[in-house]
């Protein structure tokens, strides 16, 4: 079968990939569509260390082909969106409703794939850049069949991360003010999360002026090409500032833009050893810096909610899909993503 493999030096679209059958508590999914997220590119450029060879992809949707013993919540033929959280469901963090903190779901990659007899790692417990993948049952979230799978795929990462950061982590309240730095796939979902939450003023900041139209469509009330103008709109600062770029200098900027009791939420992925600096005295007015893993999400609950918000017209998914590419055109999709030409490019099988 076809898949996108990174060997530690280069990326290749192969056609001789194999995946094992599902075991107890696992699901075999035929992937229909998978979004190309910046995290996939970060594995390739080394920003996210990951052992090769690895099958890339972590934002996918498809149709269940088979289930292992003990799986009852999905069955062959069901449409599912896949999460990256292979959480155990039984530890203290899972019991508290914090599956993103499950220690058994982090840093323990499996190798369900093989090629010419050589095992390959699974990226983010998912590897949706393959025609078929095996995931833990908890990762397969059943969705209504009237949601296009090219759109549903994006719920598995970009939507969970961006909208979840607003609703679950920052808990943005009605009438509050929000600044979003960076309007890529994550930033757009932060914008629509803020809109859904009822934020009154939502300022989008991006150096690419061509992104203004789509930013406003997703919820921005203002658009700036630089953070320099934020104080003209919000003289006392913002209640919430989301850094969605992954630039250490912008971490300091996010803190500087906060009002009293404001929160800076860090979503952009920096290099593991990169450091940011800020004056601690700036925090004494009850300001906070919040990390956020995967939108502090509970995928089985949140994806179901987002599916219904999409069906009601409140959540935009189709509009996120700027372009679709057959998997064989991965290189073109990656180039378009790196040049900022797409909100989200989606690979199809």
PyMOL commands that set and color helices and strands:
alter all, ss='L'
color gray80, all
select helices_A, chain A and resi 38-45+92-95+99-101+103-105+123-125+137-139+149-156+158-170+185-197+209-218+227-233+248-256+280-283+294-296+299-312+318-320+327-338
alter helices_A, ss='H'
color red, helices_A
select strands_A, chain A and resi 3-6+11-14+18-19+26-36+54-55+60-67+79-82+113-115+118-122+132-136+140-142+177-181+201-205+222-224+238-243+258-266+288-291+321-326+344-348
alter strands_A, ss='S'
color yellow, strands_A
deselect
rebuild
show_as cartoon
